[in-house]
Amino acid sequence: MSDIILASQSPRRQELLKQINIDFKVISSDCDESYPDGLTPAQVVMALSGRKADSVFDKLIANSDIANEFAVVAADTVVAADGSILGKPADEKAAFDMLEMLSGKTHSVYTGVTILYAKKGKVLMDSILSKTDVTFRTLTDEEINAYIATGEPMDKAGAYGIQEKGALLVESITGDFYTVVGLPIAKVYNSLKTNGFI
C-alpha cells in the first residue's frame, strides 16, 4: 500500500487533490516558515516547500503505522511585485496597500512543490517550480475597500484569492492558473504517476 500525504492545511490545495480523485491524508508541517533576506521568490518557495516536506517526512519515519511506501507533497506560494515578496497582510491597511500596489499592474506568483518519495528503503525527491504572471484591472479605492470588507484578503498572500471573489480583480493571467491557487496540479499529478503512486 502507498500513502500520499499532503503537508498542508490549505483547503485550496486539498480541494485540488480531491478534484482529480487522489486519495490522500493531511499532516501539517508545523515548521518555521521564516527565511533570510536576499532570497529570490523562487528560492523562497523551494526552500520553504522543502522544509515543510522534511518536517512531515521526519514525523512519518518515526510513526510505525505508515505504509512502507509513501509520498509527502509540500508546497509554498508567494506573490512578488516590484521586487518585493508580498505575504499575508497584517491588517486591513496592509491589505489596502498591497491591492493598491497591484492595481493596474502585472505581478508574479511562484509556487514551489517538494515531493519526497519513500520507496523500497530509498528516498527520492522531486522539485517543481511554477511561475504565473497575473495582471490586475485598475481598481478604484471603493473596489479595494469593498473587497477587503469581505474578509477574503486577510489570510491570502498578496491579499487576494484568485479562485474566489478576488477573480473580479484580475484582468488576465499568463501561465498556470493552479499555480496561483497554490498547487500546479498537473505537474504534481505527473510526478506522482511517474513514480508509481497513482
C-alpha angles and dihedrals in degrees: 000000000000123000126205113208123195109208093206141085089204109130089205094058091045091052091052093054091046090049091064094042098250115158110222145154126226122230116169117229097216090191132143109276098191120116136190122264118260099046119129118238089254091053091048096053093045093047094048096043088050092050091049092049092049091049094054093039090056090051091052095048088056092050115081092195094073123099119262089246122046142152125215115206115196128172141182129191131196134179116222127194134162091356094306131109110228115211129181112310116256093214143347093280090054089049090051092049092050095048092045089052092051095045114117093357141097119246134174131243118203125195121186121194126192118190118190116196123199106198129161094337094312131106119219126184130206120190122198125188120185130178128191128183116222125195118202126209116244102272129208120224088248092056092049093049092047090053092047089050089063088065091227098118096057099082097033130095107244089017097270143085113213094198094055134038089322088076086083091065095057124092098178145336133214113204137013115350091205091058087065091048088054109262127061089219100187091055092047091049091050092051093049091047094047090052094049100251097120 
